[in-house]
């Protein structure tokens, strides 16, 4: 499955959308950096997109030292554990590529 990452600046803040498969809004996370990194997550009941949203927001805000909002919606019917692990790994690789591009 192909995953997409789209990013847009909102002033100094950053909005990131990670999607793939049946696109939807499964979870949103806001990460920031005050004296230390913080993350707040909202998950749509029945979805597990919060794992990627939380980690992506934490990495982005820590590395870029700005507020980052991450919206994630990735879905494949009856995904295997291996497929889920691949989706998480690929999503976080895309986040790493974004961080490097913005530094």
Number of C-alpha atoms within 10 A of each C-alpha: 11 9 15 14 16 13 15 10 10 11 6 8 15 20 16 23 17 25 23 18 14 11 14 14 17 21 23 23 26 22 26 24 18 11 6 9 18 16 20 14 17 15 18 12 8 7 14 17 24 21 15 26 32 24 18 29 30 24 20 25 25 19 16 17 16 17 23 28 28 27 29 29 23 26 20 14 7 8 11 10 9 9 13 16 12 13 22 17 13 16 23 18 13 17 22 16 10 16 15 11 8 9 7
